[in-house]
């Protein structure tokens, strides 16, 4: 079974981060520039939270707050679920489904080394299914 490390090897381990003292507007600008839906909130060298599109909609727009005045630390999701690089991708997918999250930071020895999204998980599953279809097709037609 593929692991989180396998997915990071394919997609890369670059992670966009933001400080809790940044304004919501600065964070949203960063998300828009990079065409992403979430930022890992880092306080020093530690993961302090996640800032997602959902946070903007629920805690800023939904509460009619000004994004230029609000700080990321005031509206971020503080209950962060992290995973290790050697975890099975199916286990991570189950956690995402159960906890209703779309992004999970990947940490090793308290250091952020990557970020896995539900899109990454879906792409991995699709790739596995395509490989299995190809193998079975070759087997059926006697080419394997």
Order of alpha helices (4+ residues) and beta strands (2+ residues): alpha-beta-alpha-beta-beta-alpha-beta-alpha-beta-beta-alpha
